[in-house]
Amino acid sequence: RVIVAGGGCAKPIQPEHNAANSWSTTATNTVTGSSIDASKKPLDQQSKDNLLQQQMKEMTLPIRELDLFLSEICSNGVPVDYIPGLYDPTNANWPQRPIHECLVPNANMFTTMLYRSPNPYEACVGNKVLLGSDGLNILDLRCYLGQIKEDVDVDAMDTTGDDTVKNGKKVGEVEAVPTIKALQTSLEYNHLVPTGPCNVPTFPFEVHDPFVIEYAPHVYFCGNCESFETKLIDIHVNDGGDEDTGASTKVQQVRLICIPSFVRTGQAVLLNLKSLECNVIEFDDVVLDVDDIDGVHDEKKME
């Protein structure tokens, strides 16, 4: 299973090294959102007509490219699960609905190959439960999680005699936790969107919260990360039991995966559903415009 994340994947790509063989033997591809990026180019202010025309052009071109990209993969007999992201044409509140079929008419012709999934995403493939999202929930959660910087020596005092300064740094100086740690924290909370609805917009639910993780997945992932990270953890889950023996727990392995943004890194993640082993595959001819991307996503970075 190949998992791709991030805008720019709607471009023709050719793998390098052994990635071509991996791609050709892949059972399913998952695109984890943000394939359509917001433009930061200044709009023409000459008239309302020109402004509207330019806005429509900038909006429709990436959608057409996405449609061609998805249809090309589906035409080769490889199923695709598409998860909408931050700038994709769907509702803003979580859970996000699948993109409408009229936006991808060519790809939608392959009815058995394209699955337009919601965000967050859950599926059972090869008796393995996969759970994840485009990554916005984990990115926002990192804003509220911190850790003491490792390079602070708490035993060495500064010569100024100020107890709040050690080695030229303030005691207790914190930094954002790694994305993989935030992903694990979300799983430990048993909640997909711990910061919603205050930060991540979510629909209000009175009776049932759809973001509660009721069953432990085998794979828990988030997309559009700065770099690839993975971790295999053991968690204790309730295996039911009966009235006589009572409920008992068992240890289940969960593969955590931070999928790098494809447009930034040119990388995708190859996951073996049998062994839960995963590794990165790279593509050598991806056009990266990192400056434009950084300008779009600056507002989502933690201060």
ABEGO torsion letter per residue (X at the ends): XBBBBEBGABBBBBBBEAAAAAAAABABBBBBEGABBBBABBBBAABAAAAAAAAAAAAAAAAAAAAAAAAAAAAAGBBBBBBBBAABBBBABOBBBBBBAAABAAAAABAAABBBBBOBBBBBBGGBBBBBBAGAAAAAAAAABBBBBAABBAABBBAAGBAABBGGBBBGBBBBBBAAAAAAAAAAAGBABAAOAAABBBBBBAABBAABBABBBABBBBBGBABBBBBBBBBBBBAGEBAAAEBBBBBBBBBBBBBBBAAAAGBBBBBBAAAGBBBBBBBAABBBBAAAAAAAAAAABBX
